[in-house]
Amino acid sequence: MERRDFLKTTVGAGFALVGAKLLASEGTGADLNDYDPKGLPTVMFGSTGVRIPRIVLGLGSRFCHMDSDQESYDMLNYALDNGLYYWDTAHTYDNTIALPSWKSKPTELVISEVRVGEVVKKRRKEIFLSTKVQAREPDEAMKQIELSLKRLQTDKLDMLKIHGVETMDEVNQMSQKGGVIDILTRLKEEKVTRFIGFSCHVDAEFTVELLNRAPFDDMLIAMNHYTPRRKHLGIAWPAVKEKKMGLLLMKAVRPKETIEGLHATDLVKYALSLDGPDALALGMDSIEVVKSNLDILRNFQKLPPERMQQLAQQLAPFYRHENLEWMQKGYTDGNWSCRA
């Protein structure tokens, strides 16, 4: 079936969706759980009714810096063939950001959604597909969502998130009538996306307020990133669970380049052993990395308290701002610049 434009007008003009009823019937599969985890352990994702693997395939900067399109397609297909069917991307993910130290500056632009779309068009029904909108202005947000759908070569998403909410000012801006929160809510009603959520990299206090602004289904929050994990543990996580939302962690392996003796596999196991989060979003950039994470998941056993305490002690210095490269003025990570 040929693709079509799904937007008739913007929200500001009272937007409507072309063929909304048809979109509702297309879906991504027959049922909420019409996915095959290939034997991987799964968990019920909040109150969505969908079971997901406890590791989500992260398709951000690492994925965009893979050397070739074909290599990326091979990795995507391998991951899906082995049960990693929750795919997490974003409108702004590309290879102009977070260049690994061992990579040369790219000569061609690589956009995550475009790469992902080449596999999505062939295997859409097998994938729980999530992307994120960056813009805070309604008209620009609508344009980004429309372009994301075109890049991903689909008419419908499983999850649409607001990308990287940082401040209470943003929460208030997006909560205005006709704002970004209204857009996501309406798109869920029109079944362009089954679920809606948001991601957060920074302080957790304002996220509790954000949770009350819309019927969000999911929060994706950084674990080891800009701020101490304890703020998320004590403030955001209980609020999410009280609302029976899905809770995903990201940035779990962040300190491995900073703290001697920490290994990615240990950090993944540590994050999977925490009480509260449903699953862990991990950036992957090769079949070898996918295999490693699959091995962890297939053989996972919750770490004992003494091992969790050992790792927590190793992580403790990481939370002091003077030790964090990305807390220094001018540092850019992904699409975020430190404004300290």
Buried (B, 14 or more C-beta within 10 A) or exposed (E): EEEEEBBEEBBBEEBEBEBBEEBEEBBBBEEBBEBEBBEBBBBBBBEBEBBBBBBBBBBBBBBBBBEEEEEBBBBBBBBBEBBBBBBBBBBBBBBBBBBEEEEEEBEEEBBBBBBBBBBBEEEBEBBBBBBBBBBBBBBBBBBBBBBBBBBBBBBBBBBBBBBBBBEBEBBBBBBEEBBBBBBBBBBBEBBBBBBBBBBBBBBBEBBBEBBEBBEBBBBBBBBBBBBBBEBBBEBBBEBBBEBEBBBBBBBBBBBBEBBEEBEBBBBBBBBBBBEEBBBBBBBBBBBEBBBBBBEBBEEBEEBEEEBBEBBEEBBEEBBEEEEBEBBEEEEEBBBBEBEE
